[in-house]
Amino acid sequence: MNTPSPKASALLPLIVFLILFIGTGAYLTFQNVNMAFYQLSAAVAIVPAIIIAIAQFKGKLNQRIALFLQGVGESNIITMSFIYIMAGAFAAVAKSIGGVDATVNFGLSLIPVDFIVPGFFIIAAFIATAMGTSMGTIAAIAPIGLGISSQTEISSALMLGVIVGGAMFGDNLSMISDTTIAATRTQNCEMKDKFIFNSKIALPTAIVTIVLLYFTTSSPSAVEIHDYEFIKVLPYITILVMAVCGVNVFVVLLTGIVFSGIIGIYSIEDYGFLTFSQHVYNGFASMNEIMILSMMLGGLGELIKQNGGIAFVLQAIDKFAKKNSDEHSPKTGEWSIAALVSFADICLANNTVAIILTGGLAKEIKDKSKIDPRRSASILDMASCVFQGLIPYGAQLLLAGSLSKISPMEIAVNNWYCILLALAVILSISFGFPKNKA
């Protein structure tokens, strides 16, 4: 297919979706309606946007629908969808055998009461760095965090915001993360060099997050630790060890599902194969809405791209960079790269695709503005990480929201790390640190 001509109007469907979804939720929140952001399903709010995007596209109707379905079936969308349903199945089976309660009480016996919240940030960050995926980390850690928050005075939205933040930190720095690979390859930068440079910004931000969480979040006045069977903790320990060892996320979750089922059959009376299979299916079903929404977002993103919406954003930022950048002004180039990937991620809700899509133009800006490739790769990865952890229709927040039945918006405002990382990126570009030294 030919390269689409830039069109500002192609962004209209995304604007309509955001107004319907976020606008309705915000309005109902001010009206003191409970579960305000769940009154209008995002999967329904996106339908008018899809209709507008299809109507905007020129050509036969069958061609337009085929293009939409092409976006629906994009490999990253399908991958996310399978992670969703497997995470849902693992959460359902583990909960049915008492694994969540057992793991919660086991964790409470190990973690100091006043360090529970920052402790979960560190755990999520460590696992995501080793595993290379924020999605797999959230799927593994969120049920435990929710269980602990239900037994303490800690807000579930805060706990999930902390877990998502830690997962995004690890995903941003991990050497096996697809976002890191995409950022370094498009900028001709060595992986280890980007890691060292990136960590000089991300690591201090994480430390500030941990300190703020420790001193500003209220610790439970008392935590009652109930008896638990350690055998029911083993599925969680198994998937965490596998995650740290870098095992594929699908293998990790499948192992957790099967292992939980075996323990249930072995340790619980009347828990047979049919009961196990029913809980697996219930877990699949619990992820229906998020899976449908992700597929619709994939289709909408493809239509916006082919209608020229992304091309419009790229052109506008490229013009800004060419007009304001010269060899003595790399700062403008850095702002352009950050804005470029940020807008792409807002439109596509996929940070890896956003980096791949904008990486070529970002490299051009880097070369013209004489920006260190370590710096351009880090800015690409960090800026996309910020928005991927904050947009309520991004995969990470949708997964956390589906596992907890909490609005993604509530989780987003509690994702302190991504908010602080946005500030860190702004300060880094404004004041030019770390310095571009070999």
Steps between C-alpha positions, in 0.01 A plus 500: 500500500623849412623736769194695620482877456508694828150595620414668829138385462614138532555562873131587549394139585754483783379835634139379488593184691687692770218751540238227530698273734697739719245782475210282610701349784618841621148646483352209697781527753402861569143374538622264774397192303661180626732323254468804272742376235317168477160650416600534133714209386807601301417218258171678425647854501747402229230382254402854380870575452544190284194592290641851442843359408346255250286777352806725458697240306461509124431183305252215499337407829647150488847650464445728800376215719792281386739775609330520838528122542866518401558722801289273721717202402836676539749270677548727803123521551459122481795452736347737756163327469648160579686647798169643621309170490787297646547753780126484568507119508797490737341757732170306505654157564749626760220678686272194487757278673575761768832596344443874524417493871791268572744715304374818665552363849838359402602842361375683808714274715812607306450870412518761779161665542630852433676390180218314325419767240856593393590131528252413226649768275845343541367148441315605182803696375735206558276246329425725200871570451576128501192400301503781244124548505281726708190301402635172635614673818159654566330167434726329753511763776163678492295216660741486795493878544120501487483226759724693737307825448175317583646387833648838590408867486696552176299629204469247218537778242824614666635146517430442131644840406819404683516161325439651155766765570755240605415290194549798268835582665626146440363483147672830417843379618490128421746391232254240370203736484355555152489877562871508587588290196289724272647823644864389474468350152330804350762734649808282425582480870655215698263338751738530796577865420131588493447309827774693680387837363128429555558380858653837592151649456267209577680367808501830696132539406428153639689581822301822545180300441597243765588772753172687438300178527671417829449838664165612357287185476333382817616166631247260652469552873491124545498202271348169602688208349281191462613142473579383150607189313838558342422257217245752370768768483715289267326601171584866565855423605540287189385766256706770673816286479426419135440869427830602661675232291361662186266219397244589231189660654266246338696209647503673839123553511416157357723337762325701772156392378586128478697496827215674685255245363716208607530640852123553514430142391756368746410707807128583472222246533258490204732720294528296182598562139155634405506753784847606392389541138199708606725740693734527201207593278366748756843664495487519121152652512603763755734649238246524218447875523867593512581261214222643281606856581865427417403354164277798423781738597733311268254538213436867578874568518553341158220709347640819654845414367379415149273808494809715558461588867841373608659649188351837599655479846837395356492780242407768753780404737749458216421854380546632852833322534630622162392857574651521846793257505857558397831346593523729800149421627454127575249588770227580245572169330459318831166673563393396150592135559315493832189661350517275196490169686259634764235596243549170318447304822190702589357415158602134489500401871804280432844629596694245296310579180531873576880470523527291183275741311684816607851359531607588145396864524646519852834381359486773233437761770782349709748521211406856399505626858813302590335321791681212671331174384489380861302809583255475210441128571441574869260787425304281256466223756426719803247730332304204362522331842349806668188508287460122479481496879251788519252474212190320636455303177857364499548125539673520841226704670226301329649174629538637855147639490351173374674295769377735773171639362640848568487784247826535303475874567521441876807282451663753265486786751670270753782410261745734668804366318378584149389846616843564655674352192317754283641776722846340486494492119397866489781597739751283315429670168474849652832482687687251279579228751654250490769667293575349158840359588647185349 
